Amino acid sequence: MEPLGMLIDFTECIGCGECVKACQKQNKLGDNPSKDDLSSHNYTVVLKQEGINYRKLCMHCQEPTCASVCPVGAFTKTALGPVIYDADKCMGCRYCMMACPFGVPRYQWDSAVPVIAKCIFCNERVAAGGETACSWVCPMGATRMGRRSDLLEIARGRVERHPDKYVNYIYGETDAGGTSILMLSSVPFDKLGFPMDLGAQPLPSLTWSVLSKIPSIVVTGGVLLGGLTWIINRRIQLDSGALVDPEDSSRPGKGGAK
């Protein structure tokens, strides 16, 4: 199947926040105490600036840098488009957070066993032939899902027909090598805080051009040391009682003495 994507037209967004609520419900995130930025409790956010409502979320790069820098393969770009994350593989190095050109991944600092948090493009729903929760619930059609190639044609048509309404730029078409999320706006994207200096070359290719010059023993050693550090820290937490097995029957409320 041809890769999918989402087109988010800021000029159509009324700032209702239904997409945020749908995302939180779909991913069982609970309420987000901070509604003005992405967090481990919030995979998307609706902001207002320069008189326009706009969204922030994972851009689902065509060639994701997070996947290229992850030493344990916790990130994967699926054939349908979503960049998904496997928490069971993650060792907590947070290289993905440093490498993401859009500053998207967040860390669960308030969790005893923290993992990375980000939009996964409702991967299970999409894989089953469904629609992302945010696009399905949008009352104005400001966020719509479809084949990326079709969405690009729609976006180009809107910009061409309404030059007075849109800036002549489709964000995500080529930025950082292209993304599955495409955006239209009436306000220049840099004024909304979107990076505009990413170029059209996929960033992983730039990463590899550097890594390929590093001796393999150095890279391997770094990965092994990172993994060893994670294991040691986790054992220290377990020994100190910072981490408790939720199924431990000796815990209050889980059986044992009444």
MARLUMDREN-619913 format. One line per field, with one value per residue: residue number from 1; x, y, z of N, C-alpha, C in turn. Coordinates in Angstrom, 2 decimals. Atoms other than C-alpha are relative to their C-alpha. Layout:
N
numar = (NUM, ...)
n_px = (X, ...)
n_py = (Y, ...)
n_pz = (Z, ...)
ca_px = (X, ...)
ca_py = (Y, ...)
ca_pz = (Z, ...)
c_px = (X, ...)
c_py = (Y, ...)
c_pz = (Z, ...)
//
This chain:
258
numar = (1, 2, 3, 4, 5, 6, 7, 8, 9, 10, 11, 12, 13, 14, 15, 16, 17, 18, 19, 20, 21, 22, 23, 24, 25, 26, 27, 28, 29, 30, 31, 32, 33, 34, 35, 36, 37, 38, 39, 40, 41, 42, 43, 44, 45, 46, 47, 48, 49, 50, 51, 52, 53, 54, 55, 56, 57, 58, 59, 60, 61, 62, 63, 64, 65, 66, 67, 68, 69, 70, 71, 72, 73, 74, 75, 76, 77, 78, 79, 80, 81, 82, 83, 84, 85, 86, 87, 88, 89, 90, 91, 92, 93, 94, 95, 96, 97, 98, 99, 100, 101, 102, 103, 104, 105, 106, 107, 108, 109, 110, 111, 112, 113, 114, 115, 116, 117, 118, 119, 120, 121, 122, 123, 124, 125, 126, 127, 128, 129, 130, 131, 132, 133, 134, 135, 136, 137, 138, 139, 140, 141, 142, 143, 144, 145, 146, 147, 148, 149, 150, 151, 152, 153, 154, 155, 156, 157, 158, 159, 160, 161, 162, 163, 164, 165, 166, 167, 168, 169, 170, 171, 172, 173, 174, 175, 176, 177, 178, 179, 180, 181, 182, 183, 184, 185, 186, 187, 188, 189, 190, 191, 192, 193, 194, 195, 196, 197, 198, 199, 200, 201, 202, 203, 204, 205, 206, 207, 208, 209, 210, 211, 212, 213, 214, 215, 216, 217, 218, 219, 220, 221, 222, 223, 224, 225, 226, 227, 228, 229, 230, 231, 232, 233, 234, 235, 236, 237, 238, 239, 240, 241, 242, 243, 244, 245, 246, 247, 248, 249, 250, 251, 252, 253, 254, 255, 256, 257, 258)
n_px = (0.84, -0.75, -0.13, 1.05, -0.45, 1.07, -0.11, 0.56, 0.18, 0.17, 1.02, 1.31, 0.06, 0.73, -0.57, 0.94, -0.74, 0.56, -1.07, -0.80, 0.80, 0.10, -1.32, -0.17, 0.87, -0.51, -1.26, 0.17, -1.01, 0.51, -0.03, -1.33, -0.03, -0.57, 0.65, -0.67, -1.17, 0.05, -0.49, 0.25, 1.45, 0.64, -0.75, 0.24, 0.47, 0.48, -0.48, 0.46, -1.03, 0.17, 1.41, 0.34, -0.15, -0.84, -0.29, -1.33, 0.02, -1.08, 0.16, -0.12, -0.92, -0.14, -1.18, -0.09, -1.28, 0.11, -0.28, -1.38, -0.94, 0.32, -0.93, 0.66, 1.10, 1.30, 0.86, 0.15, 0.88, 0.78, 0.25, 1.15, -0.38, -0.26, -1.25, 0.47, -1.00, 0.11, -0.55, -0.71, -1.37, -0.64, -0.90, 0.05, -1.14, 0.59, -0.61, 1.08, 0.41, -1.02, -0.15, 1.21, -0.12, 1.20, 0.09, 1.27, 0.08, -0.02, -0.41, 0.90, -0.81, 0.75, 0.26, -1.07, -0.67, 0.35, -0.21, 0.22, 1.40, 0.24, 1.06, -0.35, 0.88, 1.05, -0.49, 0.86, 1.22, -0.34, -0.35, 1.25, 0.80, 0.73, -0.49, -0.55, 1.05, 0.09, 0.63, 1.38, 0.85, -0.06, 1.30, -0.15, -0.81, -1.30, -0.96, 0.56, -0.94, 0.13, -1.29, -0.83, -0.06, 1.28, 0.04, -0.88, 0.74, 1.02, -0.68, -0.48, 1.16, 0.49, -0.96, 0.08, 1.30, 0.23, -1.30, 0.23, 0.37, -1.09, -1.40, -0.34, -0.90, 0.63, -0.97, -0.08, -0.13, -1.41, -0.78, -0.71, 0.21, 1.44, 0.66, 1.35, 0.90, -0.11, 0.68, 0.25, 0.19, 0.09, -1.09, -1.27, -0.19, -1.04, 0.62, 0.72, -0.99, -0.43, -1.34, 0.04, -1.36, -0.31, -0.41, 0.82, -0.69, 0.34, -1.03, -0.79, -1.14, -1.06, -0.48, -0.83, -1.25, -0.90, -0.19, -0.76, -1.42, -0.39, -0.29, 1.13, -0.22, 0.40, 1.46, 0.44, -0.32, 0.93, 1.31, -0.12, -0.09, 1.32, 0.87, -0.46, 0.40, 1.45, 0.24, -0.49, 0.89, 1.27, -0.21, -0.11, 1.35, 0.70, -0.55, 0.38, 1.45, 0.58, 0.85, 0.71, 0.79, 1.41, 0.70, -0.56, 1.10, -0.36, 0.31, 1.33, 1.05, -0.20, 0.03, -0.83, 0.69, 1.12)
n_py = (-1.20, -1.24, -0.65, -0.92, -1.22, -0.89, -1.39, -0.88, -1.34, -0.90, -1.02, 0.61, 0.40, -0.94, 0.07, 0.66, 0.95, 1.35, 0.91, 0.27, 0.89, 1.31, 0.61, 0.43, 1.15, 1.12, 0.49, 0.15, -0.88, -0.81, -1.44, -0.60, -1.22, -1.08, 0.10, -0.87, 0.66, 1.45, 0.61, 1.44, 0.15, -0.70, 0.25, -1.12, -1.20, -1.08, -1.29, -1.16, -1.03, -0.79, 0.05, 1.26, 1.22, 0.97, 1.21, 0.60, 1.44, 0.66, -0.21, 1.31, -0.21, 1.06, 0.71, -0.57, -0.07, 0.72, 1.41, 0.17, -0.16, 0.91, 1.14, 1.29, 0.20, -0.20, -0.73, 0.62, -0.65, 1.05, -0.21, -0.88, -1.37, -0.34, 0.32, 0.58, 0.12, 1.22, -0.32, 1.16, -0.02, -1.27, 0.05, -1.29, -0.87, -1.28, -0.53, -0.43, -1.35, -0.93, 0.05, -0.41, -1.38, -0.74, -0.06, 0.62, 1.02, -0.41, 1.06, 0.11, -0.29, 0.27, 1.44, 0.80, 0.66, -0.93, 0.32, -1.13, -0.20, -0.81, 0.47, 1.16, -0.01, 1.00, 1.08, 1.18, -0.36, -0.15, 1.31, 0.74, -0.65, -1.13, -1.36, -0.53, -0.55, -1.46, -0.36, 0.49, -0.81, -1.43, -0.42, -0.91, 0.61, -0.67, 1.12, 1.09, 1.07, 0.62, 0.32, -1.20, -0.60, -0.69, -1.17, -1.00, -0.61, -0.86, -1.16, -0.84, -0.62, -1.07, -1.10, -0.59, -0.68, -1.05, -0.57, -1.02, 0.67, 0.85, -0.26, 0.91, 1.02, 1.16, 0.47, 1.45, 0.59, 0.35, -0.32, 1.14, 1.16, 0.26, 0.61, 0.50, -1.08, -1.17, -1.13, -1.24, -1.11, -1.35, -0.72, 0.70, 1.04, -0.37, -0.84, 0.89, 0.80, 1.18, -0.19, -0.15, 0.15, 1.42, 0.47, 1.04, 1.29, 0.74, -0.20, 1.20, 0.14, -0.86, 0.69, 1.13, -0.47, -0.21, 1.26, 0.95, -0.28, 0.40, 1.43, 0.76, 0.38, -1.14, -0.01, 1.16, -0.23, -0.99, 0.64, 0.94, -0.77, -0.58, 1.06, 0.39, -1.06, 0.12, 1.18, -0.29, -0.96, 0.66, 0.88, -0.87, -0.42, 1.15, 0.29, -1.07, -0.01, -1.04, 0.70, 1.08, 0.84, -0.25, 1.25, 0.55, 0.22, -0.48, -1.42, -0.32, -0.02, 1.06, 1.28, 0.04, -0.21, -0.95)
n_pz = (0.00, 0.07, -1.31, -0.42, -0.63, -0.46, 0.40, -1.03, 0.55, -1.14, 0.27, -0.26, -1.41, -0.85, -1.34, -0.92, -0.82, 0.05, 0.40, -1.20, -0.85, 0.66, -0.12, -1.39, -0.22, 0.79, -0.57, -1.45, -0.58, -1.09, 0.23, 0.08, -0.81, 0.79, 1.30, 0.97, 0.59, 0.00, -1.24, -0.05, -0.14, 1.11, 1.23, 0.92, -0.68, 0.86, -0.50, 0.77, 0.14, 1.22, 0.38, 0.65, -0.78, 0.70, -0.78, -0.09, -0.20, 0.73, 1.43, 0.67, 1.12, 0.98, -0.47, -1.35, -0.67, -1.28, 0.27, 0.44, -1.11, -1.10, 0.06, -0.26, 0.95, -0.63, 0.93, 1.31, 0.97, 0.65, 1.43, 0.14, -0.31, -1.39, -0.69, -1.25, -1.07, -0.81, -1.31, -0.55, 0.49, -0.38, -1.15, -0.65, 0.31, 0.42, 1.21, 0.89, -0.39, 0.45, 1.45, 0.73, 0.48, -0.37, -1.45, -0.38, -1.05, -1.40, -0.91, -1.16, -1.18, -1.22, -0.09, -0.61, 1.13, 1.07, 1.41, 0.90, 0.36, 1.20, 0.89, 0.83, 1.17, -0.26, 0.85, 0.00, 0.74, 1.41, 0.52, 0.14, 1.04, -0.56, 0.14, -1.24, -0.86, 0.14, 1.28, -0.02, -0.88, 0.34, 0.52, 1.14, 1.04, 0.04, 0.05, 0.80, 0.27, 1.31, 0.59, -0.02, 1.35, 0.23, -0.87, 0.60, 1.11, -0.60, -0.57, 1.09, 0.61, -0.86, 0.05, 1.34, 0.19, -1.00, -0.39, -1.01, -1.24, -0.47, 0.38, 1.10, -0.55, -0.63, -0.98, -0.06, 1.34, 0.20, -1.19, -0.59, 0.86, 0.14, -1.15, 0.26, -0.39, 0.87, -0.63, 0.72, -0.93, 0.53, -0.66, 0.21, -1.01, -0.96, -1.01, -0.90, -0.71, 0.75, 0.59, 1.45, 0.52, -0.04, 1.31, 0.61, -0.09, -1.23, -1.01, -0.29, 0.92, -0.54, -1.21, 0.40, 0.58, -1.13, -0.72, 0.80, -0.16, -1.35, -0.06, -0.51, -1.39, -0.82, -0.01, -0.75, -1.40, -0.54, -0.18, -1.12, -1.23, -0.25, -0.49, -1.32, -0.92, -0.23, -0.83, -1.34, -0.63, -0.30, -1.15, -1.17, -0.34, -0.55, -1.32, -0.93, -0.13, 0.84, 0.94, -0.67, 0.90, -0.26, -0.30, -1.22, -0.95, -1.33, -0.07, -0.53, 1.00, 0.98, -0.70, -1.19, -1.27, 0.02)
ca_px = (0.00, 1.16, 2.49, -0.09, 0.12, -1.87, -2.50, -3.04, -4.42, -3.91, -6.29, -9.14, -8.33, -10.73, -8.66, -11.34, -8.77, -10.84, -7.77, -5.88, -8.70, -9.05, -5.30, -5.27, -8.19, -6.74, -3.38, -4.77, -2.68, -5.00, -5.23, -2.22, -1.42, 0.56, -1.44, 1.07, 3.70, 4.20, 4.76, 4.65, 0.93, 0.27, 1.35, -0.13, -0.97, -2.94, -1.34, -2.27, 0.16, 0.08, -3.73, -3.72, -4.27, -1.68, -0.67, 2.55, 3.15, 5.65, 6.24, 6.90, 9.92, 10.31, 13.77, 13.58, 16.68, 15.40, 15.55, 19.00, 20.58, 18.84, 21.47, 18.89, 16.37, 13.52, 12.18, 10.84, 9.38, 6.53, 5.64, 2.39, 4.22, 4.07, 7.30, 6.60, 8.41, 9.07, 9.49, 10.67, 13.80, 14.54, 17.53, 16.82, 19.81, 17.58, 19.66, 16.36, 15.48, 18.77, 18.63, 15.03, 15.13, 11.64, 12.27, 9.37, 10.22, 9.54, 10.76, 8.59, 10.55, 7.75, 7.74, 9.69, 10.49, 10.51, 10.20, 10.00, 6.62, 5.49, 2.72, 2.74, 0.20, -2.40, -0.42, -2.76, -5.84, -4.12, -2.71, -6.26, -7.48, -8.77, -8.09, -6.00, -8.06, -7.20, -8.23, -11.37, -12.62, -11.71, -15.03, -13.63, -11.54, -8.45, -6.62, -7.22, -5.59, -4.92, -2.22, 0.69, 0.85, -2.86, -2.49, 0.40, -1.76, -4.54, -2.10, -0.54, -3.99, -5.02, -1.86, -2.21, -5.90, -5.66, -2.31, -3.87, -4.77, -1.64, 2.10, 3.65, 5.10, 4.00, 5.77, 6.97, 7.05, 10.85, 11.94, 14.51, 13.96, 10.16, 7.67, 4.37, 2.79, 2.15, 1.11, -0.40, -0.47, -1.35, 1.57, 5.23, 6.17, 9.28, 7.06, 5.26, 8.49, 8.96, 12.59, 13.17, 16.86, 16.64, 17.28, 15.83, 18.40, 17.33, 19.17, 20.11, 22.33, 24.23, 24.43, 25.83, 28.42, 29.88, 29.33, 30.86, 34.19, 34.17, 35.88, 33.28, 34.89, 34.22, 30.55, 30.11, 31.86, 29.63, 26.48, 27.71, 28.63, 25.24, 23.45, 25.60, 24.90, 21.16, 21.28, 23.37, 21.12, 18.03, 19.50, 20.39, 16.79, 15.46, 17.79, 16.82, 13.12, 12.65, 11.16, 8.52, 6.96, 3.25, 2.33, 4.31, 1.77, 3.72, 2.80, -0.08, -3.29, -1.89, -2.64, -0.51, -1.38, -4.69)
ca_py = (0.00, 3.52, 5.43, 7.43, 10.86, 13.65, 17.13, 19.77, 23.06, 25.70, 28.10, 25.65, 24.97, 26.58, 25.62, 23.39, 20.89, 17.84, 16.32, 16.60, 14.94, 12.16, 11.51, 11.35, 8.93, 6.74, 6.46, 6.38, 9.38, 11.04, 14.80, 16.91, 19.49, 21.54, 22.26, 24.55, 21.97, 18.32, 16.03, 12.39, 12.97, 14.77, 13.64, 16.66, 20.21, 23.08, 26.49, 30.01, 32.58, 35.37, 35.05, 31.43, 28.06, 25.41, 21.93, 20.33, 16.58, 14.03, 14.72, 11.04, 11.68, 9.69, 8.75, 9.31, 10.47, 8.98, 5.53, 6.11, 7.13, 4.60, 1.96, -0.71, -0.28, 0.99, 3.15, 1.81, 3.49, 1.28, 0.83, 2.73, 5.77, 5.83, 6.01, 3.66, 3.05, -0.17, 0.65, -2.90, -2.30, 1.20, 1.55, 5.18, 6.82, 9.62, 10.01, 10.32, 13.43, 15.06, 14.00, 14.90, 18.01, 18.97, 18.50, 16.07, 13.05, 13.48, 11.46, 10.18, 11.88, 11.25, 7.49, 4.90, 3.11, 5.97, 5.53, 7.86, 9.35, 10.61, 10.33, 6.95, 7.91, 5.63, 2.76, -0.05, 1.76, 2.58, -0.93, -2.25, 0.06, 2.79, 6.48, 8.38, 9.54, 13.21, 13.28, 11.26, 13.64, 17.00, 18.84, 21.20, 18.77, 20.80, 17.51, 14.87, 11.55, 9.86, 8.77, 11.17, 11.70, 12.61, 14.99, 16.72, 17.30, 18.71, 21.00, 22.25, 22.92, 24.99, 27.08, 27.64, 28.58, 30.76, 32.59, 35.28, 32.72, 30.57, 31.11, 29.47, 26.56, 23.06, 22.24, 18.64, 18.17, 18.24, 19.41, 17.02, 14.77, 14.93, 13.90, 12.03, 15.08, 17.96, 21.44, 24.55, 27.99, 31.61, 32.66, 31.89, 28.70, 30.20, 32.71, 29.74, 28.19, 25.56, 25.05, 26.19, 25.37, 21.58, 21.27, 18.64, 15.91, 13.18, 13.83, 10.17, 10.31, 13.17, 11.21, 8.18, 10.26, 11.05, 7.69, 5.81, 7.48, 6.27, 2.92, 0.23, -0.72, 2.80, 2.68, -0.84, 0.10, 3.12, 1.05, -1.62, 0.97, 2.65, -0.64, -1.56, 1.81, 1.32, -2.15, -0.98, 2.01, -0.17, -2.67, 0.16, 1.39, -2.10, -2.62, 0.73, 0.05, 2.87, 0.35, -2.01, -4.90, -3.97, -7.65, -8.18, -9.72, -8.41, -4.83, -3.17, -3.73, -6.69, -9.49, -10.63, -9.67, -7.89)
ca_pz = (0.00, -0.78, 2.26, 4.18, 5.69, 7.28, 5.96, 8.66, 7.36, 10.03, 8.28, 8.90, 12.56, 15.06, 18.11, 19.63, 20.94, 19.99, 18.37, 21.66, 23.60, 21.04, 21.15, 24.94, 24.93, 22.18, 23.93, 27.49, 28.48, 30.99, 31.38, 30.49, 33.19, 30.68, 27.54, 25.82, 24.90, 24.09, 27.07, 28.11, 28.73, 25.47, 22.00, 20.22, 21.18, 19.64, 20.04, 18.91, 17.62, 15.04, 15.06, 13.86, 15.51, 14.73, 15.86, 17.03, 16.91, 15.62, 11.93, 11.09, 8.88, 5.69, 6.95, 10.72, 12.52, 15.79, 14.21, 12.75, 16.06, 18.30, 19.18, 20.04, 17.21, 19.38, 16.51, 13.22, 10.15, 8.90, 5.24, 5.83, 7.19, 11.01, 13.00, 15.89, 19.16, 21.09, 24.77, 25.52, 23.45, 24.75, 27.09, 27.96, 26.27, 24.91, 21.74, 19.88, 21.85, 20.96, 17.30, 16.41, 14.19, 15.37, 19.09, 19.50, 21.70, 25.41, 28.38, 31.23, 33.98, 36.48, 35.94, 37.96, 34.69, 32.17, 28.42, 25.43, 24.55, 21.15, 18.56, 16.80, 14.13, 15.78, 14.29, 15.37, 14.04, 10.77, 10.34, 10.72, 7.95, 10.25, 10.57, 13.08, 16.07, 15.53, 11.87, 12.53, 15.22, 13.63, 13.07, 10.41, 8.42, 9.31, 9.86, 7.23, 6.55, 3.22, 0.84, 1.11, -2.66, -2.75, 0.18, -1.55, -4.62, -2.44, -0.65, -3.89, -5.31, -2.31, -2.39, -6.14, -6.01, -2.90, -2.91, -0.73, 1.93, 2.17, 2.33, -0.72, 1.20, 2.17, 5.39, 5.42, 1.65, 1.55, 5.00, 6.49, 3.49, 3.74, 6.40, 6.56, 8.19, 5.79, 6.89, 5.35, 6.95, 6.33, 8.53, 7.74, 9.55, 11.13, 12.96, 14.51, 15.72, 13.01, 11.94, 8.36, 7.97, 7.77, 4.05, 1.73, 2.36, 4.82, 8.06, 8.67, 5.60, 7.21, 10.47, 8.68, 6.86, 10.28, 11.99, 9.09, 9.85, 13.46, 14.09, 14.73, 18.02, 19.33, 18.33, 19.71, 22.94, 23.39, 22.93, 25.37, 27.98, 27.57, 28.05, 31.04, 32.66, 32.21, 33.76, 36.73, 37.42, 37.24, 39.70, 42.07, 41.89, 42.55, 45.50, 47.00, 46.56, 44.06, 41.65, 42.96, 41.11, 40.72, 41.06, 44.30, 46.69, 49.69, 48.82, 50.71, 48.78, 46.82, 49.27, 52.19, 55.76, 56.22)
c_px = (0.87, 0.06, -1.08, 0.61, -1.19, 0.30, -0.71, -0.01, -0.31, -1.12, -1.41, -0.20, -0.68, 0.50, -0.86, 0.70, -0.56, 1.06, 0.86, -0.73, -0.07, 1.32, 0.22, -0.84, 0.53, 1.23, -0.02, 1.01, -0.49, 0.08, 1.43, 0.00, 0.56, -0.52, 0.69, 1.26, -0.21, 0.56, -0.26, -1.48, -0.75, 0.83, -0.24, -0.54, -0.46, 0.39, -0.58, 1.08, -0.22, -1.44, -0.43, 0.19, 0.86, 0.33, 1.48, -0.17, 1.20, -0.28, 0.11, 0.82, 0.05, 1.21, 0.33, 1.39, -0.03, 0.34, 1.46, 0.99, -0.27, 0.89, -0.65, -1.20, -1.38, -0.99, -0.01, -0.95, -0.76, -0.24, -1.17, 0.32, 0.31, 1.42, -0.40, 1.16, -0.29, 0.68, 0.79, 1.46, 0.79, 0.89, 0.13, 1.14, -0.42, 0.73, -1.06, -0.45, 0.98, 0.06, -1.21, 0.09, -1.20, -0.21, -1.24, 0.06, 0.10, 0.32, -0.92, 0.79, -0.71, -0.32, 1.19, 0.81, -0.33, 0.31, -0.22, -1.48, -0.10, -1.18, 0.50, -0.98, -1.11, 0.29, -0.94, -1.30, 0.27, 0.32, -1.25, -0.93, -0.79, 0.69, 0.60, -1.11, -0.17, -0.67, -1.47, -0.92, -0.06, -1.30, 0.07, 0.77, 1.36, 1.12, -0.67, 1.10, -0.25, 1.36, 0.82, 0.03, -1.29, -0.07, 0.90, -0.70, -1.07, 0.64, 0.48, -1.16, -0.52, 0.91, -0.10, -1.29, -0.21, 1.33, -0.13, -0.27, 1.17, 1.37, 0.35, 1.01, -0.81, 1.02, -0.05, 0.15, 1.45, 0.85, 0.58, -0.19, -1.45, -0.57, -1.39, -1.05, 0.28, -0.84, -0.13, -0.29, -0.15, 1.11, 1.30, 0.31, 1.07, -0.55, -0.79, 0.95, 0.45, 1.37, -0.07, 1.36, 0.43, 0.50, -0.89, 0.64, -0.40, 1.13, 0.77, 1.20, 1.16, 0.60, 0.96, 1.33, 1.04, 0.31, 0.87, 1.50, 0.52, 0.29, -1.13, 0.16, -0.41, -1.51, -0.53, 0.25, -0.95, -1.36, 0.03, 0.07, -1.34, -0.94, 0.38, -0.40, -1.47, -0.30, 0.43, -0.93, -1.32, 0.14, 0.12, -1.38, -0.79, 0.46, -0.44, -1.49, -0.67, -0.92, -0.64, -0.83, -1.47, -0.77, 0.52, -1.09, 0.31, -0.29, -1.36, -1.02, 0.13, 0.02, 0.87, -0.83, -1.07, 0.07)
c_py = (1.25, 0.67, 1.03, 1.25, 0.74, 1.41, 0.83, 1.42, 0.96, 1.02, -0.53, -0.35, 1.08, -0.06, -0.68, -1.01, -1.41, -1.02, -0.40, -1.00, -1.40, -0.75, -0.53, -1.23, -1.24, -0.63, -0.14, 0.85, 0.77, 1.48, 0.51, 1.29, 1.20, -0.12, 0.85, -0.62, -1.50, -0.52, -1.49, -0.29, 0.58, -0.14, 1.07, 1.16, 1.01, 1.33, 1.13, 1.07, 0.72, -0.09, -1.28, -1.17, -0.99, -1.16, -0.34, -1.48, -0.59, 0.13, -1.30, 0.13, -1.20, -0.87, 0.56, -0.05, -0.77, -1.47, -0.22, 0.10, -0.98, -1.25, -1.36, -0.24, 0.13, 0.73, -0.68, 0.83, -1.10, 0.34, 0.96, 1.45, 0.31, -0.36, -0.48, -0.26, -1.24, 0.26, -1.16, -0.04, 1.19, -0.17, 1.37, 0.95, 1.41, 0.65, 0.53, 1.42, 1.04, 0.09, 0.53, 1.46, 0.86, 0.06, -0.66, -0.98, 0.57, -1.21, -0.01, 0.18, -0.35, -1.48, -0.74, -0.74, 0.82, -0.54, 1.28, 0.08, 0.90, -0.58, -1.18, -0.15, -1.06, -1.28, -1.21, 0.26, 0.04, -1.35, -0.86, 0.63, 1.20, 1.33, 0.46, 0.68, 1.49, 0.41, -0.41, 0.94, 1.47, 0.47, 0.87, -0.63, 0.66, -1.03, -1.13, -1.01, -0.58, -0.41, 1.29, 0.70, 0.77, 1.29, 1.11, 0.72, 0.95, 1.28, 0.96, 0.74, 1.16, 1.22, 0.73, 0.80, 1.17, 0.59, 1.09, -0.59, -0.77, 0.57, -1.07, -1.04, -1.11, -0.58, -1.52, -0.65, -0.45, 0.21, -1.27, -1.27, -0.35, -0.71, -0.50, 1.02, 1.20, 1.12, 1.18, 1.10, 1.31, 0.88, -0.76, -0.95, 0.37, 0.88, -0.82, -0.95, -1.26, 0.24, 0.02, -0.22, -1.46, -0.55, -1.14, -1.38, -0.70, 0.10, -1.27, -0.19, 0.86, -0.64, -1.11, 0.45, 0.27, -1.31, -0.97, 0.20, -0.39, -1.49, -0.76, -0.37, 1.11, 0.04, -1.14, 0.19, 0.98, -0.60, -0.93, 0.73, 0.62, -1.04, -0.44, 1.03, -0.10, -1.15, 0.26, 0.95, -0.64, -0.92, 0.80, 0.45, -1.13, -0.30, 1.03, 0.09, 1.06, -0.58, -1.17, -0.75, 0.19, -1.26, -0.66, -0.11, 0.50, 1.48, 0.21, 0.05, -1.07, -1.36, 0.05, 0.24, 1.06, 0.89)
c_pz = (0.00, 1.37, 0.26, 0.62, 0.57, -0.48, 1.06, -0.55, 1.15, -0.23, 0.28, 1.47, 0.84, 1.46, 1.03, 0.92, -0.01, -0.39, 1.19, 0.89, -0.59, 0.11, 1.41, 0.30, -0.72, 0.65, 1.52, 0.77, 1.22, -0.34, 0.02, 0.81, -0.74, -1.44, -1.07, -0.58, 0.01, 1.32, -0.06, 0.17, -1.20, -1.26, -1.06, 0.80, -1.03, 0.64, -0.86, 0.03, -1.33, -0.53, -0.67, 0.96, -0.79, 0.95, 0.01, 0.30, -0.72, -1.49, -0.81, -1.29, -0.94, 0.33, 1.38, 0.63, 1.32, -0.20, -0.35, 1.16, 1.14, -0.08, 0.19, -0.90, 0.60, -0.91, -1.37, -0.86, -0.74, -1.47, -0.23, 0.36, 1.45, 0.45, 1.39, 0.95, 0.84, 1.34, 0.60, -0.44, 0.54, 1.24, 0.68, -0.28, -0.41, -1.18, -0.96, 0.30, -0.50, -1.53, -0.76, -0.45, 0.39, 1.51, 0.57, 1.17, 1.41, 0.87, 1.21, 1.29, 1.30, 0.19, 0.63, -1.07, -1.24, -1.39, -0.80, -0.37, -1.23, -0.77, -0.82, -1.17, 0.13, -0.79, -0.06, -0.77, -1.50, -0.63, -0.24, -1.04, 0.49, -0.23, 1.32, 0.80, -0.21, -1.30, -0.01, 0.76, -0.40, -0.66, -1.26, -1.15, -0.13, -0.02, -0.77, -0.34, -1.38, -0.53, -0.11, -1.36, -0.30, 0.83, -0.53, -1.15, 0.52, 0.53, -1.09, -0.66, 0.83, -0.06, -1.34, -0.18, 0.95, 0.49, 1.06, 1.38, 0.61, -0.33, -1.04, 0.46, 0.65, 0.96, 0.10, -1.36, -0.23, 1.25, 0.63, -0.82, -0.21, 1.22, -0.39, 0.40, -0.89, 0.60, -0.94, 1.01, -0.74, 0.57, -0.26, 1.15, 1.03, 1.11, 1.00, 0.73, -0.70, -0.61, -1.53, -0.65, -0.06, -1.34, -0.49, 0.07, 1.30, 1.01, 0.36, -0.91, 0.46, 1.25, -0.38, -0.57, 1.08, 0.69, -0.78, 0.13, 1.38, 0.02, 0.67, 1.45, 0.95, 0.13, 0.85, 1.49, 0.65, 0.28, 1.21, 1.33, 0.37, 0.57, 1.40, 1.05, 0.35, 0.94, 1.45, 0.74, 0.39, 1.22, 1.29, 0.46, 0.65, 1.42, 1.03, 0.21, -0.83, -1.04, 0.72, -1.01, 0.32, 0.35, 1.27, 1.05, 1.39, 0.16, 0.64, -1.12, -1.03, 0.67, 1.23, 1.23, -0.15, 1.23)
//
